[in-house]
């Protein structure tokens, strides 16, 4: 598959993740009486990944996330020459998704942008968690997310079930961490909505690049050893 086709697939997939996942939070979570709440938003994020994994997994691998690309690269499962183009495509796709969501949301009279489903700690944490708490949970959960991805896509894993494991894994991650950081584990998702948030989300964006990438690298290094058939 050509790199250009892979990048278009990553653009579309990350667009869908941000538009669908963040859209559920911005447009549907707080709707009077019918709001989907934290559980609904968690499912929405999981479903975006699950659906795209089946739709574009055979084209680009369906990373949709710079941390995933870096983790797979660390584990020796992704080519160095494609790493930066993938990350650029993911950030651009996510940002376009956030922009379209912004245009739709602001079409309602009286709509307040507020946090716009952005991530944060301290005053920007949904339940007031500290920077340390945010750093730890984003690192740990991204580590686990990469571990799920690497394990479920292994040649020895049951064929065809990886998208389900990955989608449910992301759902669980959101169920755990929405109160802490509004859940990132994805620098592209965090960057995309921070551009439009009416808060200081952009000033805290560094954490939502650093923690997921560190967690992904640790998972990649560990999986490279754990998944090796050679004795240590």
N, C-alpha and C positions, 0 to 999 in steps of 0.2 A: 504494500500500500504506500502511495506517495506521501511525503511529508505534508504537502499542501492539503490533501484530503484529511489527514489526521488532525491538522490544526483547525480546519473547518468543523470537524466533528467535536473537538474539544471546545470550540467557541459555542456551538449550539448546546452542547451538554451543560456547560457552566452557566450559560444564559438560563437554561431551564432550571438548574439547581437554585440560582438566586431568585429568579422570577417566581418559581413555584414555592420554594421554601420560605423565603422572606416575604413573598406575596401573601402567603397564608397568615403570617404574623401581622402584616400591615393592614390587610383588607378583611380578614376573617376572624382572627383570634378574639378581638374585643367586641364583636358584633352583639348587640343586646339580645339576650335570651338564646341566641343561636350560635354564639361564639364557640369556636373549636377549642380554645384554651391551649395549655402547654402540650397536652397529649396530641391534639390535632396538629399542632405545628411540628412536633417531633415526627409524627407519621408523614407529614408532608415532605420534610427533608429526606426521610428514608425512601419515600416513594419516588422522589426525583432521581435519586441515584439508582434505585432498582430499575426503573423504566429506561433510563439512559444506558444502563449497563447492557440490557438486552438490545437496545436500539443501535448503539455505537461501539459496544465493547469489541466487536470484531473489526472495527475500523481503527480506533485509536487506543483501545484498552480502557477507555472511559475513566480517565484520572480525575478530571474536573477540579483539581486541587493541587497547587504547587507542592504542598507537603507530601502528597501521595506520589507525585512524580519524583521528588527528591528521595523519598523513602525507597521507591522501587529502584532508582539509580544506585543508591547505597547498597542495596541487596544484590546488585549485579543483574537486574532484570529490565534495565532501561538504558538506551544509548545516550552517551554524553552529548553528542551533537544535536539531539532532539530536546534536551532538557530546557534550555532557555526559550526556544520557540514555543514549547508547550506552556510554560509558565506565562509568557506574554499573551498567548491565545486565551488562556483561562481567565486572566485578569481582565482582558478586554471584553470577553464574552460575558463575564459576570457583571461588569460595569454597564454594558448595554442592557442587560436584564434589569439592573437596578434603575436605570434611566427610564425604561419603558414602564416599570412599576411606579416610579415617581410621577410620570405623566398621567397615569391612570388615577393614582391616589389623590393627586392635587386637583383632579377634575371634580371633586366633591366639595361643595360649598362648606366652609368652616373647617376643612381638614387641617390638622396640625401635624407637621412633619415629625417633630420630636426626634426620638432616637432612630426612627426609620429602620428598625430591626438590626441596629448596629450592635457591636460587641463592646464591652467595657468592664472596668473594675472600679472599686470605690464608689463614687457618686453615680457612675454610669453602670454599675452592676445592678441587675434587676432586684436583688435582695441585699445590696450593700456589702458584698464580699470584697476583701482586700486584694491588692495587687499580687501578693504572695499566693493567696488562694487561687486567683485567676491563672497565674503562671503554672502552678502545680497541676490544676485540673486540665488545662489545655494541653500540657505536655503529656500527662498520663493518658488522657483519652485519645490523643492523636497516636501515641504509641500503640494503644490497643486497637485503634482503627486500622493502622498499617498491619498489625499482626493478623487481624481478621482477613484483610485483603490478601496478604502474602500466603496465608494458610489456605484460604478457600479457593485461590486461583492456582494452587500448586498442582502439578501433574498427577499427584497421588490423591488429590481430593475428589469427591464425587463430581462427575461432570455435569455442568449445566445449573448447578445450585449456587455458584458464587454470587450472582447478583442478589439472591435472596438473603444470604448471610451478610453481605455488605450493606444492603439496604436496612435490614433489621438491626445491624450493628450501629449504623448511624442514627437510627430511631432511638435506640437505647442510650446512646451518647447524649442525645438532646434531652431525653427524659431525666438524665442525671444532672446535666450542667446548665440548662436554661436559667435557673435561678442565680447561678454564679456569674456567668459571663454572657448570657444569652446564646451561648454555644457558637464557637467558631470551628476549631480543628481544621480550618481552611482559610489561608491568607487571602485567596481571591474573593471569597464570599465576604470577608471582613472589609477588604479594601473597597469593594464595589458599593456597598451601602454607606460606608463612611463618607464618601464623596457628597452624599445628599443629606446626611443627618444634620439636624439643627442642634447639635451638641458638640462637645469636645472630643468626639469619637476619633477624629483623625490624629489627635495628639497621643492617643493610647494605642494606635495601630501597631506600633513596634512590637508590643507583646504578642499580638495575634499573627505576627510573622515568626518571631523568635521561638515561642513555645511549641507551636505545631511542627516547625522544621526540626527542632532539636529532638522532639519525641519521635518523629518519623525516621530520623537518622539512627537513633538508638534501636528502633525496631528493625531497620534494615540491616544493621550490623549484627544484631542478635539472630535474625532469621538466616542470614548468610551462613552463620555457624550452625544454628540448630537444624536448618534444612539440608545441610551438607551430608552426603552419604559416607564421607570419609571420617575415619575415627579421629577425634581430636588428639 
